[in-house]
Each structure stands twice: as C-alpha cells, then as structure tokens.
C-alpha cells in the first residue's frame, strides 16, 4: 500500500504544493511549527532517508536548498532548519522550518492553526 506521501504526490490526497520536479515533491506541513513549515520528499518510496542512493539524497538536499531560500526570503527568519524526524510515515522526508531561535524547532510545542486560505496564500508565495 502506498504511503500517505505517495498518495499526496499522486494527487489522491490534497495538499498545499510548494514545488515539484521529476524526482522530488514539497508541500506545506498541515501541522506546522512555523508559517511556511514545508515537507520535502523523494517521489520514490523509501522509508529511511539514508537508504536513498547518493544521487537521490544529494539531489533532495539541493531541491530543499532552493525552497529554504524562498522560505527565508518570504518569512524574514534568521535561518531555515532542516530536520529529519518522524517514524509515523514510512517515506523519507525532510522538514524545512523557518526559525529565529532553537525553540522554533521544538516538535513538542503547540502547532499553528492556519485556515485553508492562509495555507493557500503561503503555498502560492513559495511557488513564485
């Protein structure tokens, strides 16, 4: 059975898409720690990030770098954190989180509550 991320990539489950190319897909996290919190995934279904072949892993990092630049520009944050965390979805993924302090990347803190309109506006800004 396909992972939820594979189903999002296939368009079976809606998302707020940020970027896509032949190998990678990026979309807004629906339980964000910060405005613009984005998930970057390879289109190939691989559970563990470090099981990806070297070319796919390095390409994914470069793809994430492009998005991080847009996030930094859009949000005015100090840095964009790149976090590999999560066991609940067996599909390699990277979290990109705009941050001004290390506390901004605490996954135990309460998540933002954004409206569909707010998510759409953020995704649209990042798609430019």
NUDORO-326349 format. One record per residue (C-alpha): residue in three letters; x, y, z. Coordinates in steps of 0.02 Angstrom, whole numbers, padded with zeros to 5 digits. Example, Ala and Ser with C-alpha at 12.3 -4.5 7.8 and 13.67 -1.06 7.14 Angstrom:
<pts>
<pt><resn>ala</resn><x>00615</x><y>-00225</y><z>00390</z></pt>
<pt><resn>ser</resn><x>00684</x><y>-00053</y><z>00357</z></pt>
</pts>
This chain:
<pts>
<pt><resn>unk</resn><x>00000</x><y>00000</y><z>00000</z></pt>
<pt><resn>unk</resn><x>00064</x><y>00173</y><z>-00046</z></pt>
<pt><resn>unk</resn><x>00117</x><y>00290</y><z>00094</z></pt>
<pt><resn>unk</resn><x>00015</x><y>00446</y><z>00128</z></pt>
<pt><resn>unk</resn><x>00156</x><y>00547</y><z>00047</z></pt>
<pt><resn>unk</resn><x>00148</x><y>00441</y><z>-00111</z></pt>
<pt><resn>unk</resn><x>-00040</x><y>00468</y><z>-00115</z></pt>
<pt><resn>unk</resn><x>-00013</x><y>00656</y><z>-00096</z></pt>
<pt><resn>unk</resn><x>00114</x><y>00654</y><z>-00239</z></pt>
<pt><resn>unk</resn><x>-00010</x><y>00556</y><z>-00347</z></pt>
<pt><resn>unk</resn><x>-00145</x><y>00685</y><z>-00312</z></pt>
<pt><resn>unk</resn><x>-00256</x><y>00561</y><z>-00218</z></pt>
<pt><resn>unk</resn><x>-00246</x><y>00668</y><z>-00061</z></pt>
<pt><resn>unk</resn><x>-00249</x><y>00858</y><z>-00073</z></pt>
<pt><resn>unk</resn><x>-00103</x><y>00962</y><z>-00014</z></pt>
<pt><resn>unk</resn><x>-00031</x><y>01136</y><z>-00024</z></pt>
<pt><resn>unk</resn><x>00107</x><y>01105</y><z>-00151</z></pt>
<pt><resn>unk</resn><x>00261</x><y>01213</y><z>-00139</z></pt>
<pt><resn>unk</resn><x>00372</x><y>01138</y><z>-00275</z></pt>
<pt><resn>unk</resn><x>00393</x><y>00985</y><z>-00384</z></pt>
<pt><resn>unk</resn><x>00511</x><y>00913</y><z>-00512</z></pt>
<pt><resn>unk</resn><x>00535</x><y>00740</y><z>-00587</z></pt>
<pt><resn>unk</resn><x>00612</x><y>00667</y><z>-00428</z></pt>
<pt><resn>unk</resn><x>00551</x><y>00770</y><z>-00280</z></pt>
<pt><resn>unk</resn><x>00395</x><y>00847</y><z>-00208</z></pt>
<pt><resn>unk</resn><x>00373</x><y>00981</y><z>-00074</z></pt>
<pt><resn>unk</resn><x>00214</x><y>01031</y><z>00017</z></pt>
<pt><resn>unk</resn><x>00163</x><y>01126</y><z>00172</z></pt>
<pt><resn>unk</resn><x>00152</x><y>01028</y><z>00334</z></pt>
<pt><resn>unk</resn><x>-00030</x><y>01035</y><z>00391</z></pt>
<pt><resn>unk</resn><x>00027</x><y>01039</y><z>00572</z></pt>
<pt><resn>unk</resn><x>00160</x><y>01173</y><z>00557</z></pt>
<pt><resn>unk</resn><x>00280</x><y>01234</y><z>00690</z></pt>
<pt><resn>unk</resn><x>00301</x><y>01397</y><z>00594</z></pt>
<pt><resn>unk</resn><x>00225</x><y>01485</y><z>00444</z></pt>
<pt><resn>unk</resn><x>00298</x><y>01401</y><z>00291</z></pt>
<pt><resn>unk</resn><x>00346</x><y>01236</y><z>00376</z></pt>
<pt><resn>unk</resn><x>00373</x><y>01125</y><z>00223</z></pt>
<pt><resn>unk</resn><x>00399</x><y>00939</y><z>00195</z></pt>
<pt><resn>unk</resn><x>00517</x><y>00884</y><z>00057</z></pt>
<pt><resn>unk</resn><x>00502</x><y>00704</y><z>-00004</z></pt>
<pt><resn>unk</resn><x>00576</x><y>00599</y><z>-00143</z></pt>
<pt><resn>unk</resn><x>00449</x><y>00530</y><z>-00264</z></pt>
<pt><resn>unk</resn><x>00525</x><y>00357</y><z>-00243</z></pt>
<pt><resn>unk</resn><x>00450</x><y>00271</y><z>-00092</z></pt>
<pt><resn>unk</resn><x>00595</x><y>00238</y><z>00027</z></pt>
<pt><resn>unk</resn><x>00568</x><y>00229</y><z>00215</z></pt>
<pt><resn>unk</resn><x>00735</x><y>00288</y><z>00283</z></pt>
<pt><resn>unk</resn><x>00820</x><y>00444</y><z>00217</z></pt>
<pt><resn>unk</resn><x>00993</x><y>00366</y><z>00223</z></pt>
<pt><resn>unk</resn><x>00935</x><y>00216</y><z>00122</z></pt>
<pt><resn>unk</resn><x>00917</x><y>00332</y><z>-00028</z></pt>
<pt><resn>unk</resn><x>01055</x><y>00314</y><z>-00157</z></pt>
<pt><resn>unk</resn><x>01186</x><y>00453</y><z>-00153</z></pt>
<pt><resn>unk</resn><x>01120</x><y>00543</y><z>-00308</z></pt>
<pt><resn>unk</resn><x>00941</x><y>00546</y><z>-00243</z></pt>
<pt><resn>unk</resn><x>00994</x><y>00604</y><z>-00070</z></pt>
<pt><resn>unk</resn><x>01107</x><y>00742</y><z>-00135</z></pt>
<pt><resn>unk</resn><x>00976</x><y>00796</y><z>-00261</z></pt>
<pt><resn>unk</resn><x>00845</x><y>00804</y><z>-00125</z></pt>
<pt><resn>unk</resn><x>00959</x><y>00915</y><z>-00021</z></pt>
<pt><resn>unk</resn><x>00986</x><y>01033</y><z>-00168</z></pt>
<pt><resn>unk</resn><x>00798</x><y>01036</y><z>-00202</z></pt>
<pt><resn>unk</resn><x>00768</x><y>01077</y><z>-00018</z></pt>
<pt><resn>unk</resn><x>00900</x><y>01215</y><z>-00026</z></pt>
<pt><resn>unk</resn><x>00801</x><y>01306</y><z>-00161</z></pt>
<pt><resn>unk</resn><x>00644</x><y>01300</y><z>-00055</z></pt>
<pt><resn>unk</resn><x>00739</x><y>01354</y><z>00101</z></pt>
<pt><resn>unk</resn><x>00797</x><y>01510</y><z>00009</z></pt>
<pt><resn>unk</resn><x>00618</x><y>01554</y><z>-00035</z></pt>
<pt><resn>unk</resn><x>00561</x><y>01520</y><z>00144</z></pt>
<pt><resn>unk</resn><x>00696</x><y>01633</y><z>00215</z></pt>
<pt><resn>unk</resn><x>00651</x><y>01772</y><z>00095</z></pt>
<pt><resn>unk</resn><x>00463</x><y>01754</y><z>00123</z></pt>
<pt><resn>unk</resn><x>00468</x><y>01744</y><z>00314</z></pt>
<pt><resn>unk</resn><x>00619</x><y>01851</y><z>00354</z></pt>
<pt><resn>unk</resn><x>00680</x><y>01718</y><z>00475</z></pt>
<pt><resn>unk</resn><x>00862</x><y>01706</y><z>00531</z></pt>
<pt><resn>unk</resn><x>00884</x><y>01529</y><z>00463</z></pt>
<pt><resn>unk</resn><x>00785</x><y>01383</y><z>00396</z></pt>
<pt><resn>unk</resn><x>00807</x><y>01224</y><z>00496</z></pt>
<pt><resn>unk</resn><x>00821</x><y>01059</y><z>00405</z></pt>
<pt><resn>unk</resn><x>00757</x><y>00921</y><z>00518</z></pt>
<pt><resn>unk</resn><x>00745</x><y>00735</y><z>00488</z></pt>
<pt><resn>unk</resn><x>00620</x><y>00671</y><z>00612</z></pt>
<pt><resn>unk</resn><x>00469</x><y>00559</y><z>00616</z></pt>
<pt><resn>unk</resn><x>00430</x><y>00375</y><z>00619</z></pt>
<pt><resn>unk</resn><x>00244</x><y>00383</y><z>00582</z></pt>
<pt><resn>unk</resn><x>00260</x><y>00393</y><z>00391</z></pt>
<pt><resn>unk</resn><x>00373</x><y>00261</y><z>00311</z></pt>
<pt><resn>unk</resn><x>00429</x><y>00381</y><z>00174</z></pt>
<pt><resn>unk</resn><x>00592</x><y>00479</y><z>00185</z></pt>
<pt><resn>unk</resn><x>00561</x><y>00664</y><z>00216</z></pt>
<pt><resn>unk</resn><x>00644</x><y>00824</y><z>00271</z></pt>
<pt><resn>unk</resn><x>00559</x><y>00961</y><z>00372</z></pt>
<pt><resn>unk</resn><x>00607</x><y>01139</y><z>00323</z></pt>
<pt><resn>unk</resn><x>00560</x><y>01256</y><z>00466</z></pt>
<pt><resn>unk</resn><x>00587</x><y>01444</y><z>00468</z></pt>
<pt><resn>unk</resn><x>00671</x><y>01487</y><z>00634</z></pt>
<pt><resn>unk</resn><x>00733</x><y>01633</y><z>00736</z></pt>
<pt><resn>unk</resn><x>00782</x><y>01528</y><z>00888</z></pt>
<pt><resn>unk</resn><x>00808</x><y>01345</y><z>00925</z></pt>
<pt><resn>unk</resn><x>00641</x><y>01345</y><z>01018</z></pt>
<pt><resn>unk</resn><x>00556</x><y>01367</y><z>00849</z></pt>
<pt><resn>unk</resn><x>00604</x><y>01188</y><z>00807</z></pt>
<pt><resn>unk</resn><x>00530</x><y>01105</y><z>00961</z></pt>
<pt><resn>unk</resn><x>00408</x><y>00974</y><z>00896</z></pt>
<pt><resn>unk</resn><x>00327</x><y>00963</y><z>01069</z></pt>
<pt><resn>unk</resn><x>00259</x><y>01140</y><z>01060</z></pt>
<pt><resn>unk</resn><x>00083</x><y>01179</y><z>01003</z></pt>
<pt><resn>unk</resn><x>00063</x><y>01181</y><z>00815</z></pt>
<pt><resn>unk</resn><x>-00003</x><y>01331</y><z>00720</z></pt>
<pt><resn>unk</resn><x>-00185</x><y>01332</y><z>00670</z></pt>
<pt><resn>unk</resn><x>-00198</x><y>01404</y><z>00495</z></pt>
<pt><resn>unk</resn><x>-00350</x><y>01420</y><z>00383</z></pt>
<pt><resn>unk</resn><x>-00356</x><y>01342</y><z>00210</z></pt>
<pt><resn>unk</resn><x>-00343</x><y>01519</y><z>00139</z></pt>
<pt><resn>unk</resn><x>-00185</x><y>01552</y><z>00240</z></pt>
<pt><resn>unk</resn><x>-00107</x><y>01387</y><z>00183</z></pt>
<pt><resn>unk</resn><x>-00151</x><y>01427</y><z>00002</z></pt>
<pt><resn>unk</resn><x>-00075</x><y>01601</y><z>00013</z></pt>
<pt><resn>unk</resn><x>00088</x><y>01533</y><z>00087</z></pt>
<pt><resn>unk</resn><x>00100</x><y>01396</y><z>-00047</z></pt>
<pt><resn>unk</resn><x>00066</x><y>01525</y><z>-00183</z></pt>
<pt><resn>unk</resn><x>00203</x><y>01639</y><z>-00118</z></pt>
<pt><resn>unk</resn><x>00328</x><y>01495</y><z>-00115</z></pt>
<pt><resn>unk</resn><x>00279</x><y>01440</y><z>-00291</z></pt>
<pt><resn>unk</resn><x>00337</x><y>01605</y><z>-00367</z></pt>
</pts>
